C-alpha cells in the first residue's frame, strides 16, 4: 500500500494545486462586475441579473457527487485535468455567445465554466488537506486559499475594469466592453488548456486516502458519511458561508453604483481594495493559525462579521462600503477552515465528504438572489444585509460547537 508522499513530493504537488486555487478565484470573482454589466447590457434589474450567479453556482449543487465518483474511480489528477478542459470550453464559448446577444446563452456559458471549476474545487480542497500532517490541515488549506485571495484581487482590481469600462470610453467605442468581455474569457480558456497540458505531464503523488478508496469494495459515493455529525454541520455552515460571501461580493459593485452613487470606474477600484482586504486576510489568517486554534479564529471572525453587517444595516452609504471591506477581511479564513474541520477523521470517505461540502456552495445560488430581492423591495436597501448577518452567525456557531467530532 502506498503511504503519503514524501515532503519533497508534497512541495511539488502543493505548488501545482495552489495554482488551481488562483484560477478558480479569477473565474468566481469576475461574476460581480458581470452582474452589473448584464443589468446595462440587457436592461434588466439586479434580481434578474443575479441569475448569472445562480446559473454558475447551481453547477456546484448538481455535479460534486458525479465528480467525486469520477475521482474515486480514477484519481484527483484526472479530475483536475478534466475540470480544466471543461472550463476552457466554457471560456471559449464566449466568442460565439457574445455575437448572438442572448442572456440565456450567457447563462449556459457560465454554467459550463462552473462545471469545470467544480471539478477543481472538489479535487483540490481535500487533496491539500491530505498532503501532510492532519493536525496542520486547516493551516495548509488556508495557505492554499491565500493564492485564491490573490486571484480574487487580480480579478477585482484589474480584470473587472475590462468588463466595466468607464462611461467616456463606452460612449466613444460602444463595442469595446463586449469585445473585452469575450476576449477576457477566451484568453482565460486558452490559459486553462495550457495548464491542463502541464499537469498531464506532471507526476502528482497518490495519497493514502486514494489507496483506501481503491481497497474499499464499496460504492463510488458514500452517503453514509453524512452520519458524521461534524460533517453534516460543516455542510450547513458552508451553505450559509458561501451564500453570505457571494451576497456581499456580487452586490458590492451594484451597491456602490446604485445606492452609493459612485461611477463604475470608482466602484471597480473599490472592489479591488475589497478583494485586497480578502487577500490580506488570507495571508494574515494563515500566519495566525500558527499561534491560535483555527476553530477559535472561526468564532472570532464570524462574530466580527455579524457586527459589521449590523453596521451596514444601520448606516448605509460609504460607511457601509467600508464595513463590507472589513467583512471581506474577516471572511477570508472561513471557507477553508470550515472545509478542513468538516473533513476531520473521514479517512477513506474524504472524497465523498468533499463532494457534499462542495454541494453546499449551492447557497451561492439562493441567498444572493434573496438578498438582491430584499434590496429592491425594501425602503432601506442596506437592511438586506441582515441575510449575510445570519450566515456569519452560523459560521461562528460552527467554530464554537458544530465542528466537534462526536461519532
C-alpha positions as CSV (number, residue, x, y, z in Angstrom):
1,X,0.0,0.0,0.0
2,X,1.3,3.5,-0.9
3,X,2.0,5.8,2.0
4,X,1.6,9.5,2.0
5,X,4.1,11.2,-0.3
6,X,7.4,12.5,0.9
7,X,7.8,16.2,1.9
8,X,9.7,16.9,-1.3
9,X,7.0,15.4,-3.5
10,X,4.4,17.2,-1.3
11,X,6.0,20.6,-2.2
12,X,5.8,20.0,-5.9
13,X,2.2,18.7,-5.7
14,X,1.2,21.6,-3.4
15,X,2.7,24.2,-5.8
16,X,0.7,22.8,-8.7
17,X,-2.5,22.6,-6.7
18,X,-2.1,26.1,-5.3
19,X,-2.2,27.4,-8.9
20,X,-5.7,25.9,-9.2
21,X,-6.9,28.0,-6.2
22,X,-5.7,31.1,-8.1
23,X,-7.5,30.1,-11.3
24,X,-11.0,29.5,-9.9
25,X,-10.7,32.7,-7.8
26,X,-10.4,34.6,-11.1
27,X,-13.4,32.8,-12.5
28,X,-15.6,33.3,-9.4
29,X,-14.7,36.9,-8.8
30,X,-15.4,38.1,-12.3
31,X,-19.0,37.5,-11.6
32,X,-19.6,40.7,-9.6
33,X,-18.7,43.0,-12.5
34,X,-20.6,40.7,-14.9
35,X,-23.8,41.0,-12.8
36,X,-23.5,44.8,-13.1
37,X,-22.7,44.5,-16.8
38,X,-25.7,42.3,-17.5
39,X,-28.0,44.9,-16.0
40,X,-27.0,47.5,-18.6
41,X,-26.4,45.1,-21.5
42,X,-29.9,43.6,-21.3
43,X,-31.7,46.4,-19.4
44,X,-32.7,44.2,-16.5
45,X,-32.9,44.7,-12.8
46,X,-30.3,43.4,-10.3
47,X,-32.5,40.5,-9.2
48,X,-32.7,39.1,-12.7
49,X,-29.0,39.8,-13.3
50,X,-28.2,37.7,-10.3
51,X,-29.2,34.7,-12.3
52,X,-25.6,34.9,-13.6
53,X,-24.6,33.8,-10.0
54,X,-27.5,31.3,-9.8
55,X,-26.6,29.6,-13.1
56,X,-22.9,29.5,-12.2
57,X,-23.3,28.2,-8.6
58,X,-26.1,25.8,-9.4
59,X,-23.5,23.6,-11.2
60,X,-21.9,23.2,-7.8
61,X,-25.1,21.6,-6.5
62,X,-25.5,19.2,-9.4
63,X,-22.0,17.9,-10.1
64,X,-20.0,17.3,-6.9
65,X,-21.4,13.8,-6.4
66,X,-20.7,12.6,-10.0
67,X,-17.3,14.3,-9.8
68,X,-16.4,12.5,-6.5
69,X,-17.5,9.2,-8.2
70,X,-15.2,10.0,-11.1
71,X,-12.3,10.8,-8.9
72,X,-12.8,7.7,-6.8
73,X,-12.8,5.6,-9.9
74,X,-9.7,7.3,-11.3
75,X,-7.8,9.9,-9.3
76,X,-7.6,13.5,-8.1
77,X,-5.3,14.3,-11.1
78,X,-7.8,13.0,-13.6
79,X,-10.5,15.2,-12.0
80,X,-8.2,18.3,-12.1
81,X,-7.3,17.8,-15.8
82,X,-10.9,17.2,-16.9
83,X,-12.1,20.2,-14.9
84,X,-9.6,22.5,-16.6
85,X,-10.6,21.3,-20.0
86,X,-14.4,21.7,-19.4
87,X,-13.9,25.2,-18.1
88,X,-11.7,26.0,-21.1
89,X,-14.6,25.0,-23.4
90,X,-16.9,27.3,-21.4
91,X,-14.5,30.2,-21.7
92,X,-14.1,29.8,-25.5
93,X,-17.9,29.7,-25.8
94,X,-18.0,33.4,-25.1
95,X,-16.7,34.1,-28.6
96,X,-19.9,33.0,-30.3
97,X,-22.2,33.8,-27.4
98,X,-21.4,37.5,-27.4
99,X,-22.2,37.7,-31.1
100,X,-25.6,36.1,-30.5
101,X,-26.5,38.6,-27.7
102,X,-28.7,36.2,-25.7
103,X,-28.9,36.3,-21.9
104,X,-29.8,32.6,-21.6
105,X,-26.8,31.7,-23.7
106,X,-24.6,33.7,-21.4
107,X,-26.0,31.7,-18.5
108,X,-25.2,28.4,-20.3
109,X,-21.6,29.5,-20.9
110,X,-21.2,30.5,-17.2
111,X,-22.7,27.1,-16.2
112,X,-20.2,25.2,-18.3
113,X,-17.3,27.2,-16.8
114,X,-18.6,26.4,-13.4
115,X,-18.8,22.7,-14.0
116,X,-15.1,22.7,-14.7
117,X,-14.4,24.9,-11.6
118,X,-16.5,22.5,-9.6
119,X,-14.1,19.6,-10.6
120,X,-11.1,21.7,-9.4
121,X,-12.7,22.6,-6.0
122,X,-13.9,19.1,-5.3
123,X,-10.4,17.7,-6.0
124,X,-8.1,20.4,-4.8
125,X,-9.5,21.2,-1.3
126,X,-9.3,17.6,0.1
127,X,-6.1,16.9,-1.8
128,X,-4.4,19.8,0.1
129,X,-5.7,18.5,3.4
130,X,-4.3,15.1,2.7
131,X,-0.8,16.2,1.6
132,X,0.8,16.4,5.0
133,X,0.2,16.2,8.7
134,X,-3.6,16.1,9.5
135,X,-3.0,18.4,12.5
136,X,-1.9,21.2,10.2
137,X,-4.5,20.6,7.5
138,X,-6.5,23.8,8.4
139,X,-3.4,26.0,8.2
140,X,-2.3,24.3,4.9
141,X,-5.7,24.8,3.3
142,X,-5.7,28.4,4.4
143,X,-2.3,28.9,2.8
144,X,-3.6,27.4,-0.4
145,X,-6.7,29.7,-0.2
146,X,-4.3,32.6,0.1
147,X,-3.5,32.1,-3.5
148,X,-7.2,32.1,-4.1
149,X,-7.3,35.5,-2.5
150,X,-4.5,36.7,-4.9
151,X,-6.6,35.6,-7.9
152,X,-9.7,37.3,-6.4
153,X,-7.7,40.6,-6.0
154,X,-6.4,40.4,-9.6
155,X,-9.8,39.7,-10.9
156,X,-11.4,42.6,-8.9
157,X,-8.7,45.3,-9.3
158,X,-7.7,44.7,-13.0
159,X,-9.8,42.2,-15.0
160,X,-13.1,43.8,-13.8
161,X,-12.1,47.0,-15.5
162,X,-12.0,45.2,-18.8
163,X,-15.7,44.3,-18.3
164,X,-16.9,47.6,-16.8
165,X,-15.0,50.3,-18.8
166,X,-15.6,54.0,-18.0
167,X,-18.5,55.9,-19.4
168,X,-16.4,58.0,-21.8
169,X,-14.8,55.0,-23.4
170,X,-18.2,53.2,-23.6
171,X,-19.7,56.2,-25.4
172,X,-16.8,56.6,-27.8
173,X,-16.5,52.8,-28.5
174,X,-19.9,51.1,-27.9
175,X,-18.5,47.7,-28.7
176,X,-15.4,47.9,-26.5
177,X,-17.0,46.3,-23.5
178,X,-18.3,43.3,-25.4
179,X,-15.0,42.9,-27.2
180,X,-13.1,43.0,-23.9
181,X,-15.7,40.7,-22.2
182,X,-15.4,37.9,-24.8
183,X,-11.6,38.3,-25.1
184,X,-11.1,38.1,-21.3
185,X,-13.0,34.7,-21.1
186,X,-11.4,33.4,-24.4
187,X,-7.9,34.1,-23.1
188,X,-8.8,32.5,-19.8
189,X,-9.9,29.4,-21.6
190,X,-6.6,29.1,-23.5
191,X,-4.7,29.5,-20.3
192,X,-6.7,26.7,-18.7
193,X,-5.8,24.4,-21.7
194,X,-2.1,25.1,-21.3
195,X,-2.2,24.4,-17.6
196,X,-4.1,21.2,-18.2
197,X,-1.3,20.1,-20.5
198,X,1.4,20.9,-17.9
199,X,-0.5,18.9,-15.3
200,X,-0.9,15.9,-17.6
201,X,2.9,15.7,-17.8
202,X,3.5,16.4,-14.1
203,X,3.5,13.4,-11.7
204,X,1.1,14.2,-8.8
205,X,1.5,11.7,-6.0
206,X,-1.3,9.4,-4.9
207,X,-2.2,9.7,-1.2
208,X,-3.3,7.3,1.4
209,X,-7.0,8.2,1.0
210,X,-6.8,7.2,-2.6
211,X,-5.4,3.8,-1.7
212,X,-8.1,3.4,0.8
213,X,-10.6,4.2,-1.9
214,X,-9.1,1.5,-4.2
215,X,-9.1,-1.1,-1.5
216,X,-12.7,-0.4,-0.5
217,X,-15.0,-2.6,-2.5
218,X,-17.7,-0.1,-1.7
219,X,-19.6,2.4,-3.7
220,X,-18.2,5.3,-5.7
221,X,-20.0,7.7,-3.4
222,X,-20.8,7.2,0.3
223,X,-24.0,8.8,1.7
224,X,-23.1,7.1,4.9
225,X,-20.5,9.8,5.6
226,X,-23.4,12.1,6.3
227,X,-23.9,10.2,9.6
228,X,-20.9,12.1,10.8
229,X,-22.3,14.9,12.8
230,X,-19.4,17.3,12.3
231,X,-19.6,16.8,8.5
232,X,-23.3,17.4,8.4
233,X,-22.8,20.6,10.4
234,X,-20.0,21.5,8.1
235,X,-22.2,21.2,5.1
236,X,-24.8,23.5,6.7
237,X,-22.1,26.0,7.7
238,X,-20.7,26.0,4.2
239,X,-24.1,26.6,2.7
240,X,-24.6,29.7,4.8
241,X,-21.0,30.9,4.4
242,X,-21.0,30.7,0.7
243,X,-24.4,32.3,0.4
244,X,-23.3,35.2,2.7
245,X,-20.0,35.7,1.0
246,X,-21.4,35.8,-2.5
247,X,-24.3,38.0,-1.4
248,X,-21.8,40.6,-0.2
249,X,-19.3,40.0,-3.1
250,X,-21.8,40.0,-6.1
251,X,-23.7,43.0,-4.9
252,X,-20.7,45.1,-3.9
253,X,-20.4,47.0,-7.2
254,X,-24.2,47.2,-7.6
255,X,-24.4,48.8,-4.1
256,X,-21.6,51.2,-4.9
257,X,-23.1,52.4,-8.2
258,X,-26.9,52.2,-7.5
259,X,-27.1,53.0,-3.8
260,X,-23.9,55.0,-3.0
261,X,-23.9,56.9,-6.3
262,X,-20.3,56.0,-7.4
263,X,-19.2,55.6,-11.0
264,X,-18.5,52.1,-12.3
265,X,-14.8,53.0,-12.6
266,X,-14.6,54.1,-8.9
267,X,-16.7,51.1,-7.9
268,X,-14.3,48.6,-9.6
269,X,-11.4,50.3,-7.9
270,X,-13.0,49.9,-4.5
271,X,-13.9,46.3,-5.4
272,X,-10.1,45.8,-6.0
273,X,-9.4,47.1,-2.5
274,X,-12.3,45.0,-1.2
275,X,-10.5,41.9,-2.6
276,X,-7.1,43.2,-1.4
277,X,-8.6,43.0,2.2
278,X,-9.7,39.4,1.4
279,X,-6.1,38.6,0.2
280,X,-4.5,40.2,3.3
281,X,-7.0,38.3,5.5
282,X,-6.0,35.0,3.9
283,X,-2.2,35.6,4.4
284,X,-2.6,37.0,7.9
285,X,-5.0,34.3,8.8
286,X,-2.6,31.6,7.7
287,X,0.1,33.1,9.8
288,X,-2.2,33.5,12.9
289,X,-3.1,29.8,12.7
290,X,0.4,29.1,13.7
291,X,-0.4,30.8,17.0
292,X,-4.1,30.2,17.6
293,X,-6.5,27.3,17.0
294,X,-8.4,27.6,13.7
295,X,-11.8,26.8,15.5
296,X,-11.3,29.8,17.8
297,X,-10.4,32.1,15.0
298,X,-13.5,31.0,13.1
299,X,-15.6,32.1,16.1
300,X,-13.9,35.5,16.4
301,X,-14.1,36.2,12.7
302,X,-17.7,35.1,12.5
303,X,-18.7,37.5,15.3
304,X,-16.7,40.3,13.7
305,X,-18.7,39.9,10.5
306,X,-22.0,39.8,12.4
307,X,-21.2,43.2,13.9
308,X,-20.0,44.6,10.5
309,X,-23.3,43.5,8.9
310,X,-25.1,45.4,11.7
311,X,-23.1,48.5,10.8
312,X,-24.2,48.2,7.1
313,X,-27.9,47.7,8.1
314,X,-27.8,50.8,10.4
315,X,-25.7,53.2,8.3
316,X,-25.6,52.8,4.5
317,X,-23.5,54.9,2.1
318,X,-19.8,55.0,2.2
319,X,-19.7,53.7,5.8
320,X,-21.5,50.6,4.7
321,X,-18.9,50.1,1.8
322,X,-16.0,50.4,4.3
323,X,-17.8,47.9,6.5
324,X,-18.1,45.5,3.5
325,X,-14.3,45.8,3.1
326,X,-14.0,44.7,6.8
327,X,-16.3,41.8,6.1
328,X,-14.1,40.8,3.2
329,X,-11.1,40.6,5.5
330,X,-12.9,38.5,8.1
331,X,-14.5,36.2,5.6
332,X,-11.1,35.2,4.4
333,X,-10.4,32.2,6.6
334,X,-14.0,30.9,6.9
335,X,-14.3,28.6,3.9
336,X,-11.0,26.7,4.2
337,X,-11.2,26.5,7.9
338,X,-14.8,25.0,7.9
339,X,-13.8,22.7,5.0
340,X,-10.8,21.2,6.8
341,X,-12.6,20.9,10.1
342,X,-15.5,19.1,8.4
343,X,-13.1,16.6,6.7
344,X,-11.5,15.6,10.0
345,X,-11.2,11.9,10.5
346,X,-13.1,10.9,7.3
347,X,-10.2,8.8,6.0
348,X,-11.4,6.7,3.0
349,X,-14.6,8.8,2.8
350,X,-12.8,12.1,2.3
351,X,-13.8,12.4,-1.4
352,X,-17.4,11.8,-0.5
353,X,-17.3,14.3,2.3
354,X,-15.6,16.8,0.0
355,X,-18.4,16.3,-2.6
356,X,-21.1,17.2,-0.1
357,X,-19.2,20.2,1.2
358,X,-18.8,21.5,-2.4
359,X,-22.5,20.9,-3.0
360,X,-23.2,23.3,-0.1
361,X,-21.9,26.1,-2.5
362,X,-25.5,26.0,-3.8
363,X,-26.0,28.6,-1.1
364,X,-24.5,31.0,-3.7
365,X,-27.5,30.3,-6.0
366,X,-30.1,31.1,-3.4
367,X,-29.0,33.6,-0.7
368,X,-27.6,36.3,-3.0
369,X,-30.7,36.2,-5.1
370,X,-32.8,36.6,-1.9
371,X,-30.6,39.5,-0.8
372,X,-31.0,41.2,-4.2
373,X,-34.8,40.9,-4.0
374,X,-34.7,42.4,-0.5
375,X,-32.6,45.3,-1.7
376,X,-35.0,46.3,-4.5
377,X,-38.1,45.8,-2.3
378,X,-37.1,47.5,1.0
379,X,-37.2,51.2,1.6
380,X,-33.8,51.0,3.1
381,X,-31.7,48.6,0.8
382,X,-29.0,48.3,3.4
383,X,-31.3,46.3,5.6
384,X,-31.0,43.4,3.1
385,X,-27.6,42.7,4.7
386,X,-29.5,41.0,7.6
387,X,-29.2,37.9,5.4
388,X,-25.4,37.8,5.4
389,X,-25.6,38.6,9.1
390,X,-27.4,35.3,9.8
391,X,-25.0,33.5,7.6
392,X,-21.9,34.6,9.5
393,X,-23.7,33.8,12.8
394,X,-24.0,30.2,11.6
395,X,-20.2,30.2,10.8
396,X,-19.4,31.4,14.3
397,X,-21.6,28.6,15.8
398,X,-19.7,26.0,13.7
399,X,-16.4,27.1,15.1
400,X,-17.8,27.1,18.6
401,X,-19.8,23.9,18.8
402,X,-20.7,22.5,15.3
403,X,-17.2,21.2,14.3
404,X,-16.8,18.9,17.3
405,X,-16.2,15.2,16.3
406,X,-18.6,13.1,18.3
407,X,-19.1,9.9,16.2
